[in-house]
Amino acid sequence: MFDWSFKEAPGLSPEVLGAAALAVTSEDLDAMTVEQAEIMVIATQRAINALAARQARAVDVHAEGPGRRRARRAPGGRCPPGP
């Protein structure tokens, strides 16, 4: 279960917070104090935000297409104008 305080949780990486949140069972949730539940809400939101940012970047990379990705990685890193 979450053993972090309000001061500690914001300093933890979204990966650590997400992994800990996924390990929490329904029984753990039922046994949480109000403070623990609030930390759980904060922790899961940070993990969700991190995943959403990665998803958005993956969508952007996919939308660029292979030609633009190659151009971006080329020396100088300049992409040709888009459509």
OpenMM code with the backbone's topology and positions (N, CA, C; nanometers):
from openmm import Vec3, app, unit

residues = "MET PHE ASP TRP SER PHE LYS GLU ALA PRO GLY LEU SER PRO GLU VAL LEU GLY ALA ALA ALA LEU ALA VAL THR SER GLU ASP LEU ASP ALA MET THR VAL GLU GLN ALA GLU ILE MET VAL ILE ALA THR GLN ARG ALA ILE ASN ALA LEU ALA ALA ARG GLN ALA ARG ALA VAL ASP VAL HIS ALA GLU GLY PRO GLY ARG ARG ARG ALA ARG ARG ALA PRO GLY GLY ARG CYS PRO PRO GLY PRO".split()
positions = [
    Vec3(0.0851, -0.1185, 0.0000),
    Vec3(0.0000, 0.0000, 0.0000),
    Vec3(0.0890, 0.1240, 0.0000),
    Vec3(0.0310, 0.2388, -0.0197),
    Vec3(0.1079, 0.3626, -0.0221),
    Vec3(0.1557, 0.3959, 0.1183),
    Vec3(0.2866, 0.4148, 0.1288),
    Vec3(0.3452, 0.4520, 0.2571),
    Vec3(0.4088, 0.5900, 0.2489),
    Vec3(0.3618, 0.6723, 0.1573),
    Vec3(0.4214, 0.8028, 0.1369),
    Vec3(0.3349, 0.9109, 0.1999),
    Vec3(0.4016, 1.0199, 0.2331),
    Vec3(0.3296, 1.1356, 0.2848),
    Vec3(0.2987, 1.2296, 0.1687),
    Vec3(0.2207, 1.3333, 0.1985),
    Vec3(0.1909, 1.4339, 0.0964),
    Vec3(0.3188, 1.5007, 0.0474),
    Vec3(0.4187, 1.5135, 0.1359),
    Vec3(0.5438, 1.5785, 0.0970),
    Vec3(0.6290, 1.4884, 0.0084),
    Vec3(0.6236, 1.3576, 0.0295),
    Vec3(0.7074, 1.2650, -0.0466),
    Vec3(0.6505, 1.2322, -0.1842),
    Vec3(0.5210, 1.2140, -0.1941),
    Vec3(0.4586, 1.1655, -0.3178),
    Vec3(0.4902, 1.2517, -0.4404),
    Vec3(0.4848, 1.3853, -0.4311),
    Vec3(0.5134, 1.4653, -0.5511),
    Vec3(0.6558, 1.4485, -0.6032),
    Vec3(0.7493, 1.4079, -0.5181),
    Vec3(0.8876, 1.3912, -0.5606),
    Vec3(0.9175, 1.2580, -0.6259),
    Vec3(0.8228, 1.1668, -0.6231),
    Vec3(0.8437, 1.0345, -0.6812),
    Vec3(0.8109, 1.0361, -0.8302),
    Vec3(0.8789, 0.9514, -0.9032),
    Vec3(0.8564, 0.9470, -1.0480),
    Vec3(0.7191, 0.8881, -1.0789),
    Vec3(0.6604, 0.9287, -1.1914),
    Vec3(0.5317, 0.8709, -1.2314),
    Vec3(0.5385, 0.7192, -1.2474),
    Vec3(0.6555, 0.6686, -1.2877),
    Vec3(0.6709, 0.5241, -1.3031),
    Vec3(0.6576, 0.4525, -1.1694),
    Vec3(0.7199, 0.5071, -1.0662),
    Vec3(0.7110, 0.4479, -0.9319),
    Vec3(0.5681, 0.4584, -0.8808),
    Vec3(0.5081, 0.5749, -0.8985),
    Vec3(0.3709, 0.5945, -0.8516),
    Vec3(0.2735, 0.5032, -0.9247),
    Vec3(0.2892, 0.4916, -1.0553),
    Vec3(0.2005, 0.4059, -1.1335),
    Vec3(0.2126, 0.2602, -1.0947),
    Vec3(0.3366, 0.2129, -1.0767),
    Vec3(0.3572, 0.0732, -1.0372),
    Vec3(0.2959, 0.0457, -0.9006),
    Vec3(0.3130, 0.1392, -0.8082),
    Vec3(0.2551, 0.1211, -0.6751),
    Vec3(0.1027, 0.1219, -0.6815),
    Vec3(0.0468, 0.2093, -0.7638),
    Vec3(-0.0994, 0.2165, -0.7762),
    Vec3(-0.1555, 0.0871, -0.8337),
    Vec3(-0.0857, 0.0286, -0.9309),
    Vec3(-0.1328, -0.0960, -0.9909),
    Vec3(-0.1261, -0.2131, -0.8937),
    Vec3(-0.0404, -0.2031, -0.7930),
    Vec3(-0.0272, -0.3107, -0.6946),
    Vec3(-0.1342, -0.3046, -0.5858),
    Vec3(-0.2068, -0.1941, -0.5783),
    Vec3(-0.3094, -0.1773, -0.4747),
    Vec3(-0.4328, -0.2599, -0.5112),
    Vec3(-0.4789, -0.3382, -0.4163),
    Vec3(-0.5977, -0.4215, -0.4381),
    Vec3(-0.7239, -0.3472, -0.3959),
    Vec3(-0.8374, -0.4017, -0.4301),
    Vec3(-0.9654, -0.3438, -0.3863),
    Vec3(-0.9743, -0.3426, -0.2346),
    Vec3(-0.9224, -0.4479, -0.1726),
    Vec3(-0.9227, -0.4543, -0.0262),
    Vec3(-0.8343, -0.3453, 0.0331),
    Vec3(-0.7193, -0.3198, -0.0314),
    Vec3(-0.6314, -0.2111, 0.0137),
    Vec3(-0.7039, -0.0770, 0.0051),
    Vec3(-0.7747, -0.0553, -0.1052),
    Vec3(-0.8491, 0.0703, -0.1213),
    Vec3(-0.9537, 0.0865, -0.0121),
    Vec3(-1.0251, -0.0206, 0.0176),
    Vec3(-1.1283, -0.0144, 0.1213),
    Vec3(-1.0701, 0.0160, 0.2586),
    Vec3(-0.9452, -0.0248, 0.2818),
    Vec3(-0.8829, -0.0061, 0.4126),
    Vec3(-0.8069, 0.1258, 0.4259),
    Vec3(-0.7997, 0.2049, 0.3194),
    Vec3(-0.7232, 0.3299, 0.3230),
    Vec3(-0.7886, 0.4346, 0.4116),
    Vec3(-0.7022, 0.5161, 0.4709),
    Vec3(-0.7505, 0.6346, 0.5405),
    Vec3(-0.7831, 0.7399, 0.4348),
    Vec3(-0.8455, 0.8468, 0.4757),
    Vec3(-0.8763, 0.9556, 0.3822),
    Vec3(-0.7472, 1.0127, 0.3239),
    Vec3(-0.6448, 1.0296, 0.4069),
    Vec3(-0.5176, 1.0837, 0.3583),
    Vec3(-0.4534, 0.9880, 0.2577),
    Vec3(-0.4542, 0.8590, 0.2855),
    Vec3(-0.3981, 0.7619, 0.1917),
    Vec3(-0.4744, 0.7624, 0.0592),
    Vec3(-0.6056, 0.7734, 0.0674),
    Vec3(-0.6866, 0.7771, -0.0551),
    Vec3(-0.6554, 0.9023, -0.1366),
    Vec3(-0.6344, 1.0136, -0.0692),
    Vec3(-0.6008, 1.1369, -0.1405),
    Vec3(-0.4647, 1.1253, -0.2082),
    Vec3(-0.3687, 1.0640, -0.1393),
    Vec3(-0.2375, 1.0411, -0.1999),
    Vec3(-0.2517, 0.9486, -0.3201),
    Vec3(-0.3381, 0.8481, -0.3088),
    Vec3(-0.3633, 0.7557, -0.4202),
    Vec3(-0.4175, 0.8317, -0.5412),
    Vec3(-0.5090, 0.9229, -0.5177),
    Vec3(-0.5660, 1.0031, -0.6270),
    Vec3(-0.4564, 1.0867, -0.6935),
    Vec3(-0.3741, 1.1521, -0.6138),
    Vec3(-0.2655, 1.2345, -0.6674),
    Vec3(-0.1664, 1.1482, -0.7450),
    Vec3(-0.1288, 1.0351, -0.6882),
    Vec3(-0.0304, 0.9467, -0.7516),
    Vec3(-0.0812, 0.8926, -0.8841),
    Vec3(-0.2048, 0.8468, -0.8858),
    Vec3(-0.2572, 0.7908, -1.0103),
    Vec3(-0.2739, 0.8993, -1.1162),
    Vec3(-0.3089, 1.0205, -1.0771),
    Vec3(-0.3224, 1.1281, -1.1753),
    Vec3(-0.1878, 1.1630, -1.2368),
    Vec3(-0.0818, 1.1638, -1.1559),
    Vec3(0.0525, 1.1909, -1.2103),
    Vec3(0.0925, 1.0837, -1.3098),
    Vec3(0.0619, 0.9580, -1.2778),
    Vec3(0.0944, 0.8483, -1.3695),
    Vec3(0.0124, 0.8602, -1.4982),
    Vec3(-0.1153, 0.8925, -1.4857),
    Vec3(-0.2019, 0.9106, -1.6031),
    Vec3(-0.1496, 1.0243, -1.6909),
    Vec3(-0.1099, 1.1352, -1.6295),
    Vec3(-0.0573, 1.2486, -1.7056),
    Vec3(0.0697, 1.2104, -1.7813),
    Vec3(0.1581, 1.1344, -1.7163),
    Vec3(0.2819, 1.0918, -1.7815),
    Vec3(0.2518, 1.0002, -1.8997),
    Vec3(0.1575, 0.9089, -1.8823),
    Vec3(0.1195, 0.8199, -1.9921),
    Vec3(0.0562, 0.8982, -2.1069),
    Vec3(-0.0276, 0.9945, -2.0748),
    Vec3(-0.0923, 1.0750, -2.1790),
    Vec3(0.0113, 1.1545, -2.2588),
    Vec3(0.1140, 1.2054, -2.1910),
    Vec3(0.2194, 1.2797, -2.2604),
    Vec3(0.2966, 1.1885, -2.3549),
    Vec3(0.3266, 1.0682, -2.3102),
    Vec3(0.3973, 0.9729, -2.3961),
    Vec3(0.3098, 0.9326, -2.5149),
    Vec3(0.1816, 0.9139, -2.4885),
    Vec3(0.0894, 0.8776, -2.5960),
    Vec3(0.0829, 0.9899, -2.6999),
    Vec3(0.0724, 1.1132, -2.6540),
    Vec3(0.0650, 1.2269, -2.7462),
    Vec3(0.1910, 1.2357, -2.8312),
    Vec3(0.3063, 1.2116, -2.7709),
    Vec3(0.4316, 1.2156, -2.8470),
    Vec3(0.4351, 1.1033, -2.9500),
    Vec3(0.3898, 0.9842, -2.9111),
    Vec3(0.3868, 0.8720, -3.0051),
    Vec3(0.2936, 0.9019, -3.1224),
    Vec3(0.1807, 0.9652, -3.0959),
    Vec3(0.0878, 1.0029, -3.2030),
    Vec3(0.1550, 1.1031, -3.2962),
    Vec3(0.2252, 1.2005, -3.2394),
    Vec3(0.2957, 1.2992, -3.3216),
    Vec3(0.4009, 1.2329, -3.4105),
    Vec3(0.4779, 1.1412, -3.3524),
    Vec3(0.5815, 1.0720, -3.4299),
    Vec3(0.5171, 0.9895, -3.5405),
    Vec3(0.4097, 0.9198, -3.5087),
    Vec3(0.3400, 0.8388, -3.6092),
    Vec3(0.2856, 0.9277, -3.7213),
    Vec3(0.2307, 1.0418, -3.6857),
    Vec3(0.1713, 1.1324, -3.7846),
    Vec3(0.2772, 1.1938, -3.8762),
    Vec3(0.4000, 1.2072, -3.8254),
    Vec3(0.5065, 1.2643, -3.9084),
    Vec3(0.5368, 1.1769, -4.0290),
    Vec3(0.5223, 1.0489, -4.0157),
    Vec3(0.5565, 0.9567, -4.1244),
    Vec3(0.7054, 0.9302, -4.1282),
    Vec3(0.7457, 0.8219, -4.1927),
    Vec3(0.8869, 0.7832, -4.1912),
    Vec3(0.9795, 0.8831, -4.2593),
    Vec3(0.9354, 0.9483, -4.3667),
    Vec3(1.0213, 1.0445, -4.4357),
    Vec3(1.0575, 1.1625, -4.3481),
    Vec3(0.9611, 1.2154, -4.2775),
    Vec3(0.9877, 1.3307, -4.1906),
    Vec3(1.0718, 1.2899, -4.0704),
    Vec3(1.0534, 1.1669, -4.0209),
    Vec3(1.1357, 1.1209, -3.9085),
    Vec3(1.2814, 1.1083, -3.9521),
    Vec3(1.3043, 1.0528, -4.0718),
    Vec3(1.4420, 1.0408, -4.1214),
    Vec3(1.5039, 1.1792, -4.1362),
    Vec3(1.4289, 1.2733, -4.1893),
    Vec3(1.4805, 1.4090, -4.2083),
    Vec3(1.5112, 1.4742, -4.0741),
    Vec3(1.4272, 1.4490, -3.9751),
    Vec3(1.4490, 1.5079, -3.8428),
    Vec3(1.5768, 1.4529, -3.7805),
    Vec3(1.6070, 1.3243, -3.8066),
    Vec3(1.7259, 1.2626, -3.7487),
    Vec3(1.8515, 1.2904, -3.8305),
    Vec3(1.8363, 1.3434, -3.9496),
    Vec3(1.9511, 1.3702, -4.0370),
    Vec3(2.0353, 1.4830, -3.9786),
    Vec3(2.1627, 1.4914, -4.0210),
    Vec3(2.2467, 1.6024, -3.9745),
    Vec3(2.1765, 1.7355, -4.0007),
    Vec3(2.1762, 1.8189, -3.9034),
    Vec3(2.1066, 1.9471, -3.9139),
    Vec3(1.9654, 1.9392, -3.8614),
    Vec3(1.9083, 1.8206, -3.8624),
    Vec3(1.7783, 1.7961, -3.8021),
    Vec3(1.6632, 1.8778, -3.8567),
    Vec3(1.6681, 1.9195, -3.9812),
    Vec3(1.5605, 2.0014, -4.0362),
    Vec3(1.4668, 1.9153, -4.1178),
    Vec3(1.3407, 1.9310, -4.0946),
    Vec3(1.2389, 1.8583, -4.1705),
    Vec3(1.1979, 1.9406, -4.2917),
    Vec3(1.1694, 1.8717, -4.4022),
    Vec3(1.1136, 1.9461, -4.5154),
    Vec3(0.9764, 1.9996, -4.4780),
    Vec3(0.9296, 2.1019, -4.5469),
    Vec3(0.7971, 2.1566, -4.5150),
    Vec3(0.6897, 2.0489, -4.5246),
    Vec3(0.5936, 2.0573, -4.4363),
    Vec3(0.4835, 1.9611, -4.4355),
    Vec3(0.3831, 1.9907, -4.5443),
    Vec3(0.2849, 1.9018, -4.5573),
    Vec3(0.1825, 1.9217, -4.6615),
    Vec3(0.1012, 2.0465, -4.6390),
] * unit.nanometer
topology = app.Topology()
chain = topology.addChain("A")
for resn in residues:
    res = topology.addResidue(resn, chain)
    for name in ("N", "CA", "C"):
        topology.addAtom(name, app.Element.getBySymbol(name[0]), res)
